[in-house]
Amino acid sequence: MSEKITRFLGDTPSRTLVKLAVISFVVGIIMSALNFTPVEVWYAIRDFFERIYDLGFEAFGRIGKYFIYGAMVVIPIFVLMRVLKFRP
């Protein structure tokens, strides 16, 4: 059982625990110096994906707007051409 845990962790459990503690301490110091909290990082990631989501649907809105603008010019010209071509 211990061999499976060591293989999973990449090292002995005690050495892995010490490594994680040191890395956590260093990251905590850096985050404190930059005035970050884990909650702010979570909100930043969430906001990033919300912006991507909003941009995706905004693109559909722009495509729809272009379609409407084009139709406002093309359809009257088409109808006018059909009326002028139509001879009873």
N, C-alpha and C positions, 0 to 999 in steps of 0.2 A: 504494500500500500504506500509506503514511504517513497519508494522508487517512482511510482506513478505521480505523486505530488511533486517530487523534485523535477521530474521530466516536464510536468505541466508548468511549473514556476520558472524553470530554466536555471535554478540554483537551489540550494537548501532553503527551507522555509525561513530559518532565522536570518540568513544573509539577505534574502529577498525582502524581509520585513525591515531590516536596517536600511537597505537601498531605498525602499519606498518612503521611509521616514525622512531620510536625508533629502531626497528629491522633493517631497512635500514641503519640507521646511524652506528650501531654496525657492520654490515656486511661490510659497506664501510670502516670503520677503519681497520678491519681485512684484507680486500683485499688490502688496501693501504700498510699495514705493510708487507704483503707477496708479494708486487709488482705485483699484479694481476689487470687486467682490465676486464670488461665484454667481450670485444672483444677477449682477450686471452682465456677466459673460453670457449667462443663459438668455437674458433679455436681448442681448446683441445678436445672438444666434437666431432667436425667434424672429426678431425684427428683420434680419437679413432674408429669411425665407418668406416672410410676409411681403417684403418689397418685391422679391422675385415673382411671387404669386400675383401681386397686383400688376406688375409690369406685363405679365402674360395676358391678363384679361384687358389691360389697357391697349395692348396691341390689337386685340379683336375689336375694341371700340374704334380705334383709328382706322382699321380696315373697313368697318361698317360706315364710318364717316366718309371715307374716300368713295365708297360705293354709292352712297346717297348723293354726294356732290356730283359725281360722274353721271348718275342717272338723271339728275336735274337738268343736265345739258343734253345728254344723248337721247333720252326718250322724247322730249319735244321735237328735236330735229328729226328723229325717226318718224314720228306721227306726221309732221309737216311734209316730209318726203313722200310718205304713203298717200297722204291726201292729195298732193300735187300729181302723183303718178296715177291715181285712181280716176279713170274717165268712164263714166257710165255710157 
